[in-house]
Amino acid sequence: MSPESAYHRDYFYVGGYYADDEKGARVMQGQMYVEQLIPLGGAKRPLPLVFFHGAGQTATNWLNTPDGRKGWATYFIDQGYMVYLTDSPTRGRSRWQPSNTLITLTADFAEKNWTATAHYKLWPQAELHTQWPGSGRMGDPIFDAFYASQVQFPENYSIEQSGVKPAGAALLDRIGPAILITHSQGGPAGWLLADARPKLAKAIIAVEPAGPPFVARVWKGALQKPYGITDIPLTYDPPPDLGDVPLHTQEIAATGGGKERWLIQAEPARKLVNLMDIPVVLVTAEASYHSAYEECTVKFLKQAGVDVQWLKLAEHGIKGNGHFMFMELNNLEIAKLLESRIAELVL
């Protein structure tokens, strides 16, 4: 039995609308499943935490780890936070439309990019990965438990973002001010909700959010994020151009290793006016593929006027982590560091 803490649990759905399916029948789409976890005796912290998962994942990411240890949801409940876990629209318990093209990440992909990166050494920092429990390979019971949790998701990221923006806004309208914690493909949810509800998004903890700006790192050459950090529009000042290239770019070299070059805005950079008063902590693990280009995301945000702190775990003595740091052996050490940053920012 996993060491989950005792809490009160509820669930509900937000967002959604009726539309015709491919047979002309009326169905609901765009709704988002939300699980509410309340510490026994009530929340002791003034602001709840809202979690958004990444590609191929669901809200189970934040519960116990694949090897049965406490996850981040339990840790923050123990600290007195009310926690909301979401299944992004089109994912898990949030209904998807069969007419959408869906993809599933393979076990080989998970090994190479997430769990056994030191074995494959696909980027300069990969060999530093030591914190995944077990071998991270197929046949290892911990890896098998993790990979069994993977689900299908739309190949077109704008479909999910177009759902999570109104559904997430409806969630904030319902629960009030909150701190957003996002991971990977779920990163755009933080930017979009802060843009839509700047008075209710009190801080964003972006754990290796989708990046780098404008291009796809995982699927090379894919057209992705024309608005820099999202695939769908954000509020910029001056407003973006019309057409397929809303933001002008310039090429820069990252210092995190490798020979690739990345994109940020051309100067003078447009400003993300609705995000400028919202503190952001961008978290990067030592051995993740994000470490090769994360500074480009940080530079993009600073160009756009966002108050962003770059939290590099290795600089705080937390070493050996990969992209799924919240499941790894030292996950609670990382959670403790994030809690201290949350307290400094908003509490």
C-alpha positions in Angstrom: 0.0 0.0 0.0 1.4 3.4 -0.9 1.9 6.0 1.9 -0.8 8.4 0.9 -1.9 10.9 3.6 -5.5 11.1 4.7 -7.6 13.7 3.0 -11.1 14.6 2.0 -11.7 14.0 -1.7 -14.2 15.4 -4.2 -14.3 15.7 -8.0 -16.1 17.8 -10.6 -16.0 18.9 -14.2 -15.5 22.4 -15.5 -15.9 23.8 -19.0 -17.3 21.9 -22.0 -19.8 22.6 -24.7 -22.2 20.6 -26.9 -21.2 19.9 -30.5 -22.1 17.4 -33.3 -19.9 14.4 -33.5 -18.9 12.7 -36.9 -22.3 11.1 -37.0 -24.3 14.2 -36.3 -25.1 13.3 -32.7 -24.8 15.9 -29.9 -21.9 15.3 -27.5 -20.0 17.3 -25.0 -16.4 18.1 -25.6 -13.8 20.4 -24.0 -14.7 19.6 -20.4 -12.0 19.1 -17.8 -11.9 16.6 -14.9 -10.8 18.1 -11.6 -10.0 16.2 -8.4 -10.0 18.2 -5.2 -8.0 16.9 -2.3 -8.4 18.7 1.1 -6.3 18.1 4.2 -8.1 16.6 7.1 -9.2 19.5 9.3 -9.2 21.9 6.3 -6.5 23.7 4.4 -4.0 25.7 6.4 -2.6 27.7 3.5 -4.4 30.6 2.0 -4.0 29.6 -1.7 -4.6 26.2 -3.3 -2.3 24.5 -5.8 -3.6 23.5 -9.2 -1.6 20.9 -11.1 -1.4 20.4 -14.9 0.3 17.3 -16.3 2.3 16.8 -19.5 2.0 14.8 -22.7 0.7 11.3 -22.4 0.0 11.8 -18.7 -3.0 12.3 -16.4 -3.6 13.6 -12.9 -2.2 10.3 -11.5 1.3 11.8 -12.1 1.0 13.8 -8.9 -0.2 11.0 -6.6 2.1 8.2 -5.4 5.2 7.4 -7.5 5.5 4.3 -9.7 7.5 2.6 -6.9 4.9 3.4 -4.2 6.4 6.4 -2.5 4.7 9.7 -1.7 4.2 12.0 -4.6 3.9 15.8 -4.7 0.2 15.9 -4.1 0.6 14.1 -0.8 3.6 16.2 0.2 1.7 19.5 -0.3 -1.4 18.1 1.4 0.9 17.3 4.4 2.0 20.9 4.4 -1.6 22.1 4.6 -2.4 23.0 1.0 -5.6 22.2 -0.8 -4.7 20.5 -4.0 -6.6 20.4 -7.4 -5.4 17.7 -9.9 -6.6 18.0 -13.5 -6.9 15.7 -16.5 -6.4 18.0 -19.4 -9.3 18.2 -21.9 -9.1 15.3 -24.4 -7.1 13.3 -21.8 -7.8 10.6 -19.2 -11.2 11.2 -17.6 -11.8 14.3 -19.8 -13.6 13.0 -22.8 -11.8 13.1 -26.2 -13.4 13.2 -29.6 -12.6 10.1 -31.8 -12.4 12.3 -34.8 -9.2 13.9 -33.5 -5.9 12.3 -34.5 -4.4 10.7 -31.4 -0.9 9.5 -30.7 0.7 7.5 -27.9 4.3 7.8 -26.8 6.2 4.5 -27.1 8.0 2.7 -24.4 11.2 3.2 -26.3 10.6 7.0 -26.3 10.0 7.0 -22.5 13.2 5.1 -21.9 15.3 7.3 -24.1 13.9 10.7 -23.0 12.6 10.2 -19.5 13.7 7.1 -17.5 16.9 5.6 -18.8 18.6 8.6 -20.4 22.1 7.8 -19.0 22.0 4.6 -21.0 21.2 6.2 -24.3 23.1 9.5 -23.9 21.1 11.4 -26.5 22.1 14.9 -25.1 25.2 16.1 -23.2 23.7 16.0 -19.7 21.8 12.7 -20.1 24.6 10.6 -18.5 24.1 12.5 -15.3 20.7 10.9 -14.7 20.8 8.9 -11.5 17.5 9.6 -9.7 15.0 7.4 -11.6 14.0 4.4 -9.3 15.0 1.2 -10.9 16.6 0.6 -14.3 14.1 2.7 -16.2 14.0 -0.1 -18.8 11.1 -2.3 -20.1 10.7 -5.3 -17.9 11.7 -3.4 -14.7 8.5 -3.4 -12.6 8.8 0.3 -11.8 9.1 1.3 -15.4 6.3 -1.0 -16.3 4.0 0.6 -13.7 4.9 4.1 -15.1 4.4 3.2 -18.7 1.1 1.4 -18.0 -0.2 4.9 -16.9 0.5 6.5 -20.3 -2.6 7.6 -22.4 -3.3 8.8 -25.9 -3.4 12.5 -26.7 -4.1 14.8 -29.7 -1.3 15.1 -32.1 -2.3 18.7 -32.7 -1.4 20.5 -29.5 -3.6 23.5 -30.3 -6.6 21.2 -29.7 -5.7 20.6 -26.1 -4.7 24.2 -25.5 -8.0 25.5 -26.9 -9.8 23.3 -24.4 -7.7 23.9 -21.3 -7.8 27.7 -21.6 -11.6 28.1 -21.2 -11.9 25.0 -18.9 -9.0 26.3 -16.7 -10.5 29.8 -16.6 -13.8 28.3 -15.5 -11.9 26.4 -12.7 -10.3 29.6 -11.4 -13.6 31.4 -11.6 -15.0 28.6 -9.4 -12.2 28.2 -6.8 -10.7 31.7 -6.8 -7.0 32.7 -6.6 -4.6 29.9 -6.9 -1.0 28.9 -7.6 -0.5 26.9 -10.9 2.0 24.1 -11.1 2.6 22.9 -14.7 4.8 20.2 -16.3 6.1 19.8 -19.8 3.3 19.9 -22.4 1.1 21.2 -19.6 3.3 24.3 -19.5 1.1 26.3 -21.9 -1.8 25.8 -19.5 -0.1 28.1 -17.0 0.6 30.8 -19.6 -2.9 30.7 -21.0 -4.7 30.7 -17.7 -2.6 33.6 -16.4 -3.3 35.4 -19.6 -7.1 34.7 -19.3 -7.3 35.3 -15.5 -4.4 37.5 -14.4 -6.0 38.4 -11.1 -6.6 34.8 -10.1 -3.3 33.2 -11.2 -1.1 34.3 -8.2 2.1 32.4 -9.3 3.2 29.8 -11.8 5.6 27.0 -11.0 6.6 25.8 -14.4 8.4 22.5 -14.2 10.3 22.2 -17.5 7.5 23.7 -19.5 7.1 22.9 -23.2 10.0 24.4 -25.0 12.1 25.8 -26.4 10.2 28.8 -27.8 8.7 28.5 -31.3 10.1 25.0 -32.2 9.5 21.4 -31.2 12.4 19.7 -29.5 10.9 16.3 -29.3 9.5 16.1 -32.9 12.1 17.8 -34.9 10.9 20.1 -37.6 7.3 20.2 -36.3 5.4 23.5 -36.6 4.8 24.4 -33.0 4.3 27.3 -30.7 3.9 30.2 -33.2 3.1 32.4 -30.2 6.5 31.6 -28.7 5.4 29.5 -25.7 1.9 28.5 -26.9 0.3 27.2 -30.1 -2.8 29.5 -29.7 -2.9 33.2 -29.2 -1.7 35.1 -26.1 -2.2 38.8 -25.3 0.9 40.7 -26.5 1.5 44.4 -26.6 1.9 45.5 -29.4 -0.5 42.8 -30.8 1.1 40.0 -32.9 1.0 40.2 -36.7 -1.8 38.4 -38.5 -1.0 35.3 -40.5 1.2 32.2 -39.9 4.1 34.1 -38.3 2.6 36.3 -35.6 6.0 37.0 -33.9 9.3 37.9 -35.5 12.2 35.9 -34.2 16.0 35.9 -33.9 18.4 33.0 -33.5 20.6 32.4 -30.5 22.9 29.7 -29.3 22.2 28.1 -25.9 25.1 27.5 -23.5 23.6 24.3 -22.0 25.6 22.1 -24.4 25.1 20.8 -27.9 25.3 22.6 -31.3 21.7 23.5 -31.9 20.5 27.1 -32.1 17.2 28.3 -30.8 14.7 31.2 -31.3 13.5 34.1 -29.2 11.7 37.2 -30.2 13.4 39.8 -32.5 13.9 43.1 -30.8 11.9 45.2 -29.9 10.1 42.3 -28.2 6.4 42.3 -27.7 5.3 42.1 -24.0 3.0 39.6 -22.4 1.1 42.3 -20.6 -1.2 40.0 -18.6 1.7 38.0 -17.2 4.0 40.8 -16.2 2.7 41.0 -12.6 2.6 37.2 -12.0 5.7 35.7 -10.5 7.1 32.6 -12.3 9.5 30.0 -11.1 10.9 27.9 -14.0 12.4 24.6 -12.7 15.1 22.7 -14.6 16.6 19.3 -13.7 20.3 18.6 -14.1 20.1 15.7 -16.5 17.0 16.5 -18.5 17.0 17.3 -22.2 15.5 20.7 -21.1 18.9 21.6 -19.6 20.3 22.1 -23.1 17.9 24.9 -24.0 15.9 26.0 -21.0 17.8 29.3 -20.8 16.1 30.2 -24.1 12.7 29.9 -22.6 13.9 32.0 -19.7 15.2 34.7 -22.1 12.0 34.6 -24.0 10.0 35.2 -20.9 12.2 38.0 -19.7 12.1 39.6 -23.1 8.3 39.6 -22.8 8.4 41.4 -19.4 7.7 38.3 -17.3 9.0 38.2 -13.7 10.7 34.8 -13.9 13.2 33.1 -11.6 15.2 30.2 -13.1 15.5 27.5 -10.5 18.3 25.1 -11.6 18.1 22.2 -9.2 21.8 21.3 -9.4 22.7 24.8 -8.1 20.8 23.9 -4.9 22.6 20.6 -4.5 19.8 18.5 -6.0 21.5 16.5 -8.7 20.8 13.6 -11.1 17.2 14.4 -12.0 15.4 13.9 -15.3 12.3 15.3 -16.8 9.9 13.4 -14.4 11.7 14.7 -11.3 8.4 14.6 -9.3 8.5 10.7 -9.5 12.2 10.3 -8.8 14.0 9.2 -5.7 14.6 12.7 -4.3 11.1 14.0 -5.4 10.2 15.3 -1.9 13.5 17.2 -1.6 12.5 19.0 -4.7 9.0 19.6 -3.4 10.4 21.1 -0.2 12.5 23.5 -2.3 9.5 24.5 -4.3 7.4 25.1 -1.2 10.1 27.5 0.1 9.9 29.4 -3.2 6.1 29.5 -3.1 6.3 31.0 0.4 8.7 33.7 -0.7 6.6 34.6 -3.7 3.0 34.7 -2.5 2.4 33.6 1.1 
